[in-house]
Amino acid sequence: MACSSQVQVHRLSKRYRLGQQTPTTLRDAFQKAWLRALRREEELTPIGGGPELEFWALKDVSFTMKSGEILGIIGNNGSGKSTLLKILSRITEPTEGQAILKGRVSSLLEVGTGFHPDLTGRENIFLNGAIIGMNRREIFNQFDAIVSFAEMERFIDTPVKRYSSGMFVRLAFAIAAHLNPDVLMIDEVLAVGDANFQKKCLQKSHDVSRSGKTVIFVSHDLGVVRHLCHRVICLDHGQVVGDGSPGDIIGDYQKRCAA
């Protein structure tokens, strides 16, 4: 794999064991350890005593991206799109393979992800900036632009637990796009916003790309993917079944869905 790549994904696979929950937080891990202390491991085996069932959400996925590239990822529900972004965002770990992302990574995956509900919008801006490695001055320099883009001037000092889903998305995207990320990842969450805000987000994504940053965009809206992305990857049952120009890959995907 070329060292100049901004994103390098090599033979990435993710396996889940059906009927079991993989701990994603320290609290989850403690709860699982406590349950194991109360019950023997064999008592956690699925009813019938048979072998554990496995599900591969991703299997042997590889690709690289250059700086300034906008990559669209498409596929049916359950094809592995969100799992891939969660691995790239370091929310979950792969079972096999590796993903290398250079620089600051900013993700917008689910409404409210990364927000502390009891903190205000202002406080969450500084919290999110600190999480991705920005100092206070860097965050302060972008603060007005974030608030203006999100159109949140009246509510920026309100605890975010009182925000609507649309307000969540506006502020979350503004934070993700303005905190100088080297890699920006966006999931279907933009569908929550209204049409005018979606248009602003797409234009901002273009601006991020033109500044030499890398954008990964997951969506079922094939028209938006065709318009925004330089390249498209199609996933099916966790595997890459297409990687190329938007027109070719989207056309093949539509034919496959119509078959």
C-alpha positions in Angstrom: 0.0 0.0 0.0 1.3 3.5 -0.9 2.5 5.5 2.0 1.1 8.7 0.4 -2.5 7.4 0.9 -4.6 9.3 3.4 -6.7 6.2 4.2 -5.5 2.7 3.9 -7.8 -0.3 4.5 -6.2 -3.7 4.3 -8.2 -7.0 4.4 -10.6 -5.6 7.0 -13.1 -8.0 8.5 -15.6 -7.8 11.4 -17.3 -10.8 13.0 -20.2 -10.7 15.4 -21.4 -13.6 17.5 -25.2 -13.8 17.3 -26.9 -13.7 20.7 -24.0 -12.0 22.3 -23.2 -8.3 22.7 -19.7 -7.1 22.3 -18.8 -4.6 25.0 -18.2 -1.2 23.5 -17.7 0.8 26.8 -15.9 0.1 30.1 -19.3 -0.2 31.8 -20.4 -2.9 29.3 -17.1 -4.8 29.9 -17.7 -4.7 33.7 -21.3 -5.8 33.3 -20.2 -8.8 31.1 -17.5 -9.8 33.6 -20.0 -9.7 36.4 -22.5 -11.9 34.6 -19.8 -14.4 33.8 -19.0 -14.5 37.5 -22.6 -15.4 38.3 -23.1 -18.0 35.6 -20.8 -20.5 34.1 -19.7 -19.8 30.5 -21.5 -22.8 29.1 -24.8 -21.5 30.5 -24.4 -18.5 28.1 -24.4 -20.8 25.1 -27.5 -20.5 22.9 -30.4 -22.8 23.7 -29.9 -26.2 22.2 -26.2 -26.5 23.2 -25.0 -26.1 19.6 -22.1 -24.0 18.4 -22.2 -20.2 18.5 -23.6 -18.7 15.3 -21.3 -16.2 13.6 -22.1 -13.2 11.4 -19.4 -11.5 9.3 -20.5 -7.9 8.9 -17.4 -7.2 6.8 -15.2 -9.7 5.0 -11.8 -8.9 3.5 -12.4 -5.3 2.6 -9.5 -3.4 1.1 -9.1 0.1 -0.5 -6.9 3.2 -0.3 -7.8 6.9 -0.6 -5.8 10.0 -1.6 -6.0 13.4 0.0 -8.8 15.5 -1.6 -10.8 12.4 -2.6 -14.5 12.1 -1.9 -15.5 8.4 -1.6 -19.1 7.3 -1.6 -20.1 4.0 -0.1 -23.4 2.4 -1.1 -25.2 -0.9 -0.6 -28.4 -2.4 0.8 -29.2 -2.3 4.4 -27.0 -4.8 6.3 -24.3 -4.6 3.6 -21.7 -3.4 6.1 -21.5 0.3 5.4 -22.1 1.6 8.9 -19.8 -1.1 10.4 -17.0 0.0 8.1 -17.4 3.6 9.2 -17.5 2.6 12.9 -14.2 0.8 12.5 -12.6 3.7 10.6 -13.9 6.0 13.4 -12.3 3.8 16.1 -15.7 3.2 17.6 -15.3 -0.6 17.2 -12.3 -2.8 16.5 -11.9 -5.1 13.5 -11.7 -8.8 13.9 -9.1 -9.1 11.2 -7.1 -6.6 9.1 -6.2 -3.0 9.7 -7.2 0.5 8.9 -4.7 3.4 8.9 -6.0 7.0 8.7 -3.5 9.8 8.7 -4.2 13.0 10.6 -7.3 14.2 12.4 -10.5 12.2 11.9 -13.9 13.8 12.3 -17.0 11.6 12.1 -20.8 12.2 11.9 -22.4 8.8 12.2 -25.5 9.0 14.4 -27.6 11.8 15.8 -26.1 13.0 19.0 -23.0 10.8 18.8 -20.1 12.5 20.7 -22.4 15.0 22.5 -22.7 15.1 26.3 -26.4 15.7 26.8 -26.0 17.8 30.0 -23.5 20.2 28.4 -24.5 23.1 26.3 -23.9 23.4 22.6 -21.0 25.8 23.3 -19.4 23.3 25.8 -19.8 20.4 23.3 -18.0 22.3 20.6 -15.0 22.7 22.9 -15.3 19.1 24.1 -15.4 17.7 20.5 -12.5 19.8 19.4 -10.4 18.6 22.4 -11.3 14.9 21.6 -9.8 15.2 18.1 -6.7 16.9 19.4 -7.3 20.6 18.8 -6.2 23.2 21.4 -8.5 25.8 22.9 -7.3 28.6 20.6 -7.8 26.5 17.5 -11.4 25.7 18.6 -12.1 29.4 19.6 -11.0 30.5 16.1 -13.6 28.3 14.5 -16.3 28.8 17.1 -18.2 31.7 15.3 -18.2 29.9 12.0 -19.5 26.7 13.6 -22.4 28.5 15.3 -23.3 30.5 12.2 -23.2 27.5 9.9 -25.4 25.5 12.2 -27.8 28.5 12.6 -27.7 27.9 16.4 -27.0 31.4 17.7 -30.2 31.4 19.9 -29.6 27.9 21.4 -25.8 27.6 21.7 -26.0 28.0 25.5 -28.9 25.5 25.9 -28.1 21.9 27.1 -28.1 19.7 24.0 -30.5 17.2 25.6 -33.2 19.8 24.8 -32.3 19.9 21.1 -34.5 18.4 18.4 -32.9 15.8 16.0 -32.6 18.5 13.4 -30.7 20.8 15.8 -28.4 17.9 16.7 -27.5 17.3 13.1 -26.9 21.0 12.3 -24.5 21.4 15.2 -22.9 18.0 14.8 -22.1 18.5 11.1 -20.9 22.1 11.7 -18.5 20.8 14.4 -17.3 17.9 12.3 -16.6 20.0 9.2 -15.1 23.1 10.8 -12.7 21.6 13.3 -10.0 21.2 10.5 -10.3 17.4 10.0 -7.9 15.6 7.6 -10.6 12.9 7.2 -14.3 13.6 7.4 -16.8 10.7 7.6 -20.5 11.2 7.1 -23.2 8.5 7.5 -27.0 8.7 6.6 -27.5 11.1 9.5 -27.8 14.0 7.0 -31.2 12.7 5.9 -32.6 14.1 9.2 -31.8 17.7 8.1 -34.0 19.8 5.9 -33.3 20.2 2.2 -31.6 23.6 2.5 -29.3 22.4 5.2 -28.4 19.3 3.3 -27.4 21.5 0.4 -25.2 23.5 2.7 -23.6 20.3 4.0 -22.9 19.0 0.5 -21.3 22.3 -0.5 -19.2 22.3 2.7 -18.1 18.7 1.9 -16.9 20.0 -1.5 -15.0 22.8 0.2 -13.3 20.3 2.6 -12.2 18.2 -0.4 -10.9 21.1 -2.3 -8.8 22.1 0.6 -7.0 18.7 0.3 -8.9 16.8 2.9 -10.5 13.4 2.5 -14.2 12.7 2.7 -16.1 9.4 3.1 -19.8 9.6 2.5 -22.3 6.8 3.1 -25.8 7.3 1.7 -28.8 5.6 0.1 -29.4 8.7 -1.9 -27.8 7.7 -5.2 -28.4 11.1 -6.8 -26.4 12.9 -4.0 -23.7 10.2 -4.2 -23.4 10.6 -8.0 -23.2 14.4 -7.7 -20.8 14.6 -4.7 -18.4 11.7 -5.0 -15.3 11.2 -7.1 -15.4 7.5 -6.6 -17.9 4.9 -5.3 -17.5 1.6 -3.5 -20.4 -0.8 -3.4 -20.7 -3.3 -0.5 -22.9 -6.5 -0.5 -23.0 -8.9 2.4 -19.8 -7.2 3.9 -17.7 -7.6 0.7 -16.7 -5.1 -2.0 -18.5 -5.9 -5.2 -17.7 -2.7 -7.0 -15.1 0.1 -6.9 -14.9 2.8 -9.5 -16.5 5.8 -11.1 -19.9 6.9 -9.6 -21.8 6.3 -12.9 -20.5 2.8 -13.4 -20.8 1.6 -9.8 -24.3 3.1 -9.2 -25.5 1.8 -12.6 -24.3 -1.8 -11.7 -25.9 -1.5 -8.2 -29.3 -0.4 -9.7 -29.2 -3.3 -12.1 -28.4 -5.7 -9.3 -31.3 -4.3 -7.2 -33.7 -4.6 -10.1 -32.7 -8.2 -10.9 
